[in-house]
Each structure stands twice: as C-alpha cells, then as structure tokens.
Amino acid sequence: AQKVTQAQTEISVVEKEDVTLDCVYETRDTTYYLFWYKQPPSGELVFLIRRNSFDEQNEISGRYSWNFQKSTSSFNFTITASQVVDSAVYFCALSEAMIQGGSEKLVFGKGTKLTVNP
Amino acid sequence: NAGVTQTPKFQVLKTGQSMTLQCAQDMNHNSMYWYRQDPGMGLRLIYYSASEGTTDKGEVPNGYNVSRLNKREFSLRLESAAPSQTSVYFCASRFLAGVTDTQYFGPGTRLTVL
C-alpha cells in the first residue's frame, strides 16, 4: 500500500529564513510520481511540482527547491528566503505510474502548515 | 477556459437528506477525482475516474456514489447525508501522457451536515 508521511504538522519561521518541509513515502511500485501542492488560506490547491521516480535530479524553481532521494524514500521541499506569502499548508502526494487504462490514484500526506511571520 | 468548476460552493444539509456535488472541467482531461479534506487528515480520495465511463473507489467511498457523465463532468452523490460527511470536497482533473502531467483542483465545496 502507498503511504505519504509529513511528520511536521506545523512550522513557524520568520521572514527570510530558509525552511525545509519533509516528505517520506512508501510504495512497492518501482515507477511512481511524487508531487507537492500548496494550499493558501484562500483554500484552493495549487500544483507545484511532479517528480518521476527514475529522475533523482534535484529541481530548483526560483526560491523553491526539491530534493528527491530514493535511498531514503524522501522528497523534501525547501523554501529559501521565505516570505509571508509562502504561508500555506503544503501537501506531498504520491501516485503510481499510469498503466494503459489503469489507475492513477493520488495519495496525500496530511500536510504541513507553514506560517511565515514578518 | 474555466479550469475545474464545482457547484455549489457551500451547502448545509440535514441528516438523511441527499444531494449531488457537481464538477466539470473544460481541459479535455482524462482523469477526474473527488477528495474530501478534514482537519488534520489531509486529502483523502473518495472516488476517481481514469477515463470516461469508468469509476473506481478510493480510500473512503462509503456513503458516496459517483457518475462520470461524460469526459467533462464527474458528480458526487450523497444519498443519505450523515454528520460524519461534514467536510470540504475537492474535485480535480488530470491529464497524464508520457512526460506531460497537468492537474488542477476545483475551488472546493464546503458541506455541513447537521
């Protein structure tokens, strides 16, 4: 069975600090996808990134970076120089690879609430 | 291009009442999903539809039914609402083909069952 664990329930930082959100996953699939979503206080869910299981390269997008390590089954998310607008709940999710006509279930972690204080 | 739309945005029901949550997407996505979000529980998959004409149970399907009416629409029905179904419901759609993976969530429906 697939499982995603976000051990940090809440994190509070001061603006300009760097912060890392942890995500640990479990799956028996050899091919899978990992995701991060952002849910700001307004409630909508915003897709941030997808990572394939066969691509362990780290990714950077502006102040956001992601560290994928298969050896530790982790897909951690770092925000550099955090800003108040980064305050949100962040979800990590896992999906098995789609087989033709097969399922594409997304399993979510319980989320980490990040508060960035001015 | 409206993305994923959900109706209604808010709903209050009495125990035992029925209702249908509507979801539509105009992006020609293959897969659609219904999730519920409860405090401290994250998002849990209720049902999903990998393609038009197919539906499958997710993690928490009891008390719900779904219909994939066509490629655009995926509705969620509560036949006899219970207080335990008080939650925020999100619909999502996803297009997955090769390296292309795009997905969007609707704005959510906040349901209260008294």
Interface residues (C-beta under 8 A of the other chain):
Chain A: Q6 T9 Y33 Y37 G43 E44 L45 V46 F47 R50 N52 F91 A93 M98 G101 G102 S103 E104 K105 L106 V107 F108 G109 K110 G111
Chain B: S31 Y33 Y35 G40 M41 G42 L43 R44 L45 Y48 A50 S51 D56 G58 E59 V88 F90 A92 R94 L96 V99 D101 T102 Q103 Y104 F105 P107 G108
